[in-house]
Amino acid sequence: MNDLERYRQLLAFSADGVHELDLRGHITRINASGCAVLCIADPAAALSQPLATFWPEAARDVLEASLATARTGRSMQFTQVLPSASGEPGWWLISVHPYVDATHQVDGMAVICHDITEAVEAKLALDTAIVGLASRLSLSESARAVSTVRNQRLVDQLARARVSHQQGAGREQSLKLQLGLASAAQAVAEHAALQSQKNEAIGQLVAGLSHDFSNMLQIAVVALSSIQDDPANLTDSQRRLLGYSMDGVHHAAQLAQRLLAFARVHRYTPEPVELVGIVGDIENFARHSLGAGMDFQIERAATALSTMCDRHAIEQAFINLCINARDACGGQGVITVRLGGLTVTAEHGSTLRPAGDYVTLAVIDNGSGMDESVRERLFEPYFTTKPEGSGTGLGLAQVYGVVRQAGGFVDVESTSGVGTTMTMVFPRLQLPSAD
């Protein structure tokens, strides 16, 4: 058997769809699985035809962009929804590679389609189960984030395991996947219920303390007001000091109300929100949370930055990022909050980073930064680099859960010894104009 015949049989054995193309993007060879992917009934008729003509019209731009990349000698990979032989849409991992000759010139291309429908559907089913579980247990934001992140890691692991097995083991892998999901759901339910009870107890304690503190402040306000009502008996210096005292008491009362708001259990309620307004409303609370040693700066956007999310969840995620930044600076440094927008093109989009317009809320610090090992585990629940008793490891898991639940993603840029930029990226909400 010569090499060409061996190669042809190898293509026939492959469960992945393989399409070999010339530099124009026209089909030169296609295997049976490749025909099934694109519902091509007559392989001979498809030869010399542009591959793009067999793709859904809405997906042709991303295919052409990937072929253009391959012509430069680089490979590209993306996910795409394509109809199966039954007509039902399926998820596919598309890999585009260049063929390079002995002179290192590109003389053709290969497009390989790998079916990932089961893994994607498992993830979607799991996300649905998590939302239902959160609703039934009335989970706090942190507990819900724990569930999302833990199960995302499980689905990723199962998907990778499935890719590494032969097609003949597909049914067995599917059964293992279902069993794994059931076990994970039970474990998540038990852990989430326990963690929710802990968080609720802490919230009740903070709420009680804030309520008592607020009552004591009201007594102070009444006492100061009675003195202020009789200014004739006060010197100029006393009146000035009295004004400072009243301002301080009112400010403390506002902080107490903020603590009460954060301590209450909130059910996740998405609504149109505007990031610049949220940051402005919570700015003073954030400054006091960070302490006098931190220089806190805000770079506001010139335009409105609207998205659909739970307002309280964004506030809590923002505070979590600020506290993490403060700790990374050791309580002495600069934190910059930057608000803006982001557009992800189809060429640079992916499953976890879909193409579209986004609004961004970034927290930037000049602290210790992170190395690669820390970045890889950054959003794991209960993972923390802080000393025991100094942190729960739930703050960034909550941030990740909130942003993913809103349909966004989190960008992380960090250099050890230089600092870190954590950016929450939310889908932009286009509101109707006032007129």
N, C-alpha and C positions, 0 to 999 in steps of 0.2 A: 504494500500500500504506500503510495507516494504521499508527500506532505500535503499537497493540495486536497487529495481525497480525505485524508485524515482531518484536515481543517474543515471541510464541508460536513463531515459527520459530527464533528465537535459542535458546529453551529446547530445542526439538527437536534443534538442532544439537549441543548441549552433551553431551560425554561424561561430565560430572559429573552425579550424581543431584541434582535440585533439587526440594525439597518446600516449597511455600508454605503457611503456616498462619495461622489467625486467632488471636486472643489466647488462646483456650482451648487451643490446640495441635492443633486439628482441621485436616485437609488441605483446602485450597481449590483448589490446582492442583499437578499433579505431571507431570514430563516422563518420557519413555520410559526414560531412564537411571535415574531415581529409582525407577521400577517394578522395574527389573532389580536394583537394589541390595537391595531388600527383598522380592524374589520376589513382587511383586503382579501377579497374572494379569489382573485386571479393574480398570483405572484408575478407571472410573466408580463402581464399588462402593466404592472407597477414599475418594472425596470425602466430606467431612463426618465422617470417622472420625478418632479421635485417632491421631496419628502413632505414639505410644508403643505402641499395640496391635500394630504391625507389627515392633517391635523385640524382640530376645531379652529375656526377663524379667530376666535378670541385668544388662542394660545400661540398663534403663528409668530407674533413679534418676539416672544421670548425664545422660541426655537431659532429664529433667524439671528438673534443676538448671540446665542450660544455657538452657532455655526461660524459667525464672524470671529468669535474668540478662538475657535479651533483653528481657523485659517492662519492665525498668528502663531500657532504652535503650542497653545495652552489648552488645557482641559477645563471643563466646566460641569457643574452638577446642580440640578434643581428638581423640585417636585412639581408635578402637574396632574390635573384631573383629565383623564381620557376615557372614552366609552369602551367597555369591554365587548366581547363577541355577543353577549346577550343584550347589548344596548344599554346596560346599566353603567353609570359612571364609576370609575375606579381611580385610586391614587397610585401614581407611579413615580419612582425615583429615576430621573433621566440623567444619564452620564454621556457627555459628548467629548470625544477624544480625537486628536489628529493622528493620521498615519504619516510617519516621517521616513524619507528614503535615506540612502547611504550618504547623501550630501547634506543631510539635515534640512531638507526642504519638505514642506507639507505637500503630499500628493493625493490626499484623500482624508475622509473622516468616518468615524463610526459613532452611531447613536444607539445606546443600550438602554432598554426600558426594563426596570425591575418592579414587580408588583409589591406595593407596601400597603394595600388596601386593608388587610386584616389588622395590621399594627395601628393604622390611623383610626379605623373604626373602633378598635379597642380603647384607644385614648379618648375618643369622643364619648363612648359609653361610660368610661370611668369618670370623665369630667361631669357628665350628667348625674352619675351616682353620687359624686362628691357634693354637688349643689343640693341634691335632695337630702343627703345626709346632714349637711350643714343646716338646712331649713328645719329638719326634724329635731335636731339637737340644740338649735339656737346657739350655734358656736360663736365664740368671739372671733374677731378678725385674725388673731394670731393662730388659733386652733384651726381655722379654715385654711390658712396658708400652709400649716403643717401638713394637712391632708393633701392639698394640691401638689406640693413639692415632693412628698414621699411617693405618691402614686405616679407622678410624672417620671421619677427615676425608675420605678418598677416597669412602666410601659417602655421606656427607652431600653432597659436591659432585655426585656422580652423581645422587643423588635430586633435588637442586635442578634439575639440568639436565633431568631427565626431566619435571618439572612444567612447565617453560617451553616444552616442545615440544607440537605438536599430536598428537592421538591417532594420526593416520596414520603418524607417525614412530616409533610405539611399538616395532615389531619391530627397527628399526635401532638404536634406543637400547638395547634389550635386548642386542643383539649387542655394542655398544660397551661395555656394562656388563660382560659376561662377559670381553671382551678386557682391559678395565681391571683386573678382579680377577685375571686370570692374570698380567698384568704386575706388579701390586702384590705378589702372592704371591712371585714370583721375586725382586723387589727386596728384600722383607722378609726372605726366606730368606738372601740373600747378606749383607745388612747385619747381621741378627741373629746369624749365625754369627761374623762378624768381631767384633762387639761382645761376644759371649759369650766369645770367646777372650781379649779384652782384660780383661774383668772377672774371668775365671778366673785369669789371670796375676797380677792385683793381689791377688786373694783368697789365692792361694798365697803371695805375698810377705808379706802381713799375717799369715797363719797361721804362717809360719816364724818371723817376728820375735816373735810372741806366744809361740810354743812355747819359743824360746830364752830369752825374758824370764822365762817361768814357771820354767824350769830354774834360772836364776840366783836367783830368789826362793826356791826350795826350799833352795838352799845357805845363803841368809841366814837362813831359818827354822831350819835345823839349828844354825847357829852361835848364834843368839839363844836357842834352846831349851837348848843346853848351858850357857850362862851362867845362864839362868833356873833350871836344876836345882841350882844352888849358891847359894841366896839368902843364906847366912851371910856370904859375902864381899862382899855388896853393901850400900851405904848405902840409906837410905829414898829419897833422891833418885835414885839409880841404878836402884832397883827400879821407881820410877815411870816413869822414862825408858825402861826396858826394856819396860814394859807398852805405852807409846805406840808403841815401835818394832815390837813384835809385832802390834799392831792395824793399823799402817800396812802392814806386809808382807802380812798376810792380806787386807787390802782391795785391795792392788795385785794379789794373786793372783786375786781375784775378777774384777777388771777385765780381766786377761789372758785368763781363761776366756771372758768376754763377747766380747772381740775375736776369739777363736778361733771362737766360735759364729757371729758375723757374717761371718767370712771364709769359712766353709765353704759349698760349693755345696749349696743345698737344693732338692729337688723339691717343687713346690707340692702340699701335702697338706691339704685342708680337713678340719676337725674341729670339734666344739663347743668354743668358747673363751669366756672371760669377760673383758671389757675392763678392769674394775676390777683384777682380779688381774694382768693383763698389765702395766698401768701400774705397779702396785706392785712387780712383780718387776724392772722395768727402770728404776725411778725413779733409783736411785743412779748407774747408768750414764749416764742422760740428764743428770743434774746435772753430772757430771764432763766430759761432752762439751761442755756449754754454757760452762763457765768461771766464774770467781769473780765476774765483772761482771754476771751475770744473776741476777735474783731469780726463782726457779722455784717456782711455787705450783700445787697440785693441789686441785681441787674434786671430791671423790669423790661418787658417787651412793649413795643409801641402800639401793638394791636391786641385785640382780645384773643385769648387762647381757650377756646371752649372744647369740652369733651363730655362724654356720658359716663358718669361714675358716681359712687357714693361719696358725698362731701366729707363726712367724718372719716372714712377710710383713707382718703387722700391726706387729710390733716394729720392723721396718726402716722401714715407712712412718711410724710415730710419730716415730722418731729423725730421719728426713728433714724432717718438719714442724718439729721443734724446732730443728734446725740452720738451716733457712731463717728461722725466727723470730728466732733469735739474730743472724744476718747482717743481717736487716732492722733490728735495733736497734743495729747497730754494736758488738755485744759488751757494751753497757751498757743495761739496761732490765728489763722485767718480762715473763715468759712465764707465762700461766695455762693449765693443762690442765683442761678441764671435761668431765665424763662425765655422760651423761643419756640421755633417750629422746625420740622424735619420732613423731608420728602424722600421716601424710599422708592426707587424706580423698579420697574419689572425686572430689569437686568440684575439688580442687586437684591431682589426680594427672595424670601424663603418661607418655609412653613411657619417657623417661629417669628419671622420678621417679614410679614406680608407687605407687598407694595401698597403705597397709599400716602396720604398726608397725615401728619401727626403734630401734636403739641408736646412740648418737653418742659420738664422741671428738673434741673440739675443742681446737685449739692457738691461743691468743690472744696477740698481742703488741702492744706500744705503740710499734712501730717506724715506719718511713718510710711504710708503706702503698703502695698501687699506684693508678695511674691506669687509665682504661678501656683504653688501648692495650695495657698490660701484662696486664691481666686476660684480654683476649681470647686471648692466646697463652700463658697461664699453664701449660697442660698439654702444650704442644708439646715433643716430645723435642728436646734440645740447645738449647732456648731458655733463655737466662739473662741477667740484668741485671748479673751480677758481672763484674769485670775478667777478662781472659783468663788462664787458669791457676788461677783461684780457684773454679771450679765446672764441672761437666759438663753441667748442664741436664737431668739425668736424674732428679733427686730427686722432683719433683712428677709427672713422667710415671709413675714407679714407684708413687706414691701413688694416682694415678688408676686405673692398671691393676689394682692390688690390690683397690680398693674395687669397681670395676665387675665384676671377676671373681667377687666375692662376691655380686653382685646389688644393690649399693648405689649411692650417688652421693656427690659431694663438693660441699658448699656453701661458697661463698667470699663473705665480706663484707670490704670494704677501703675505707678512705678515705685519700687521700694526705695525709701529714703527721700522721695520727692512729694508724693501726695496722691490723692484719689479723686476721680470724678464719677459720681453715681448719677445716672440720668434716668428718670422715669419718663417713658414715652407712651403717650395715650393717643388713640385715634382722634383726629380732629373732628369736631362736630360743627357742621355748617348750619348756623342758625339763620332763619329768614330775616331779611333786612327790615328795619323799623318802618320804612315807607313801603 
